[in-house]
Amino acid sequence: MRKETTGTVISVSKQWWLKINTKVIRKGPMDGAVFPHIIKVSYIVDGKEYTGKKWISAGTPVPIEGGSVKVVYNDDAPTKAEILY
């Protein structure tokens, strides 16, 4: 059975090695560059703390560190969770 809980964002890291150029013609190397992010989320199920990661594509707003996100997990395997953002 799928259940839902709230998780807390514990870290946000930018993937500097994967630059996406949004402009066709640029004036400098970082002009129009956006980067994807990886967020690490901590959530609690039945008194036990779990962590999970989610890759967020370039150009999508990123949650702030300490913010809350929705986490959906299976009752029998809470380590396999889906972070909804």
Buried (B, 14 or more C-beta within 10 A) or exposed (E): EEEEBEBBBEEBEEBEEEBEBEEEEEEEEEEBBBBBBBBBBBBBBEEEEBEBEBEBEBEEEBBEEEBEBBBEBEEEEBEEBEBEB
